[in-house]
Amino acid sequence: MSRIDITTLVACFEKRIEALEKNPPDKVPMNVILNMMEKAIDDEIRNHFVFLAQKDMEKLIKEKFQEKKKEFINKTLEGILNDESFRKILEKEIKDSIIFKAKLTKHI
């Protein structure tokens, strides 16, 4: 569990203080000021945990995607390599390529 960034809390308090400057404390009851500060802290804590949850979800999604990607690639390659007709075509292409290169080097 990571900690809430202090600068974020300070920024949050600064926003609330700016609001108080518009309505000076002598005109605003102390319980209103305390409620504003509590709400600011609650909002910041909620935002922090939402951020952590999003970060964890992103990590899990990436891990699952990599798992599925590996499964797909392995299954696809296995299917291709187990296909007898494909193996024969590939074998013939390789042989022809080797023979062609051998003939080419003979003439040089």
N, C-alpha and C positions, 0 to 999 in steps of 0.2 A: 504494500500500500504506500503510495507516495504522499508527500505532504503538500498542503495547499501553499502556493506561492505567496509569500508575504507581500510582494509588490502588488499582486492582484487584490489582496485584501485592503491594502492602503489605498489603491485606486478606487476601490468600491467605497471606502469611507470618504474619500475626497469628493466623490459624486454626491454623497449624502450631505456633506458639509456645504457644498455649493448650493444645494437645495435649502439648507438652513440659512445661508446668507441672504437668500431672497426673502425669507421670512425670519427675521432675527429671533433668537431664543427667548428674548423677553416677551415676545408676542406668541410664542409657541410653548405649550405646556411640556414639562420634562418627560412625561410618559409618552408623548408623541415622538420626542427625540429618541427615547430608548426603543420604542417600537420600530422606528426607522433603522436604527443601528442593528437590532435583532434581525429585521427583515434582510438587511444588507448581508449580514453574516450567513443567514439561512440560504439566501440566493447564491452566494459564493460557494458555500459547501455543496449545494445541489449541483451547481455547474461543474464543480470539481469532480464529483462522483459520476456525473453524466459523461464527462470527458474520459474518465478512467474506463467506464463501461464501453464507450465507443472504441477506445484504443484496444481493449481486450477483444472485442468483437472483430475488429479489423484483423488482428493477429490470428484469431481462430479461423476466419474466413480464408485468409491467405494460406494457412497450414492445410486446411481441407482441400482447397483448390490444388495445391501442390500434390497432395495425396492422390486425388482423382486424376490429375494430369499424368502422374507416373503410372497409375493403373491402366489408363487409356493407352499410353505409349507402349507399355509392356504387352498388353493384350493385342494391340494392332500389329506390332512387330512379330509377335509369336504367330499370329494368323498368317502374315505375309510369308514368314520363313518356313512355315509348315505346309504351305501350298506347293504341291509337287510340280505343277505346270510352271509356276513362277520360278522355282528352283532350276528347272531345266532351261528355261529361257535365259536366266541370268548366267548359268553355267556356259551356255553356248556363246553368249555375248563376251564373256571373259576369255574363253578359248579363242574366239575370232580376233579379239583385240591383241592377245598375246602372239598369235600367229602373224597377224599383220605387222606388229612391231618387230618380230623376228625377221620377217621378209625385208622390211625396211632397212634394218641394220645390216643385213647380208649384202645389200646392194651398195652400201656406203663404203 
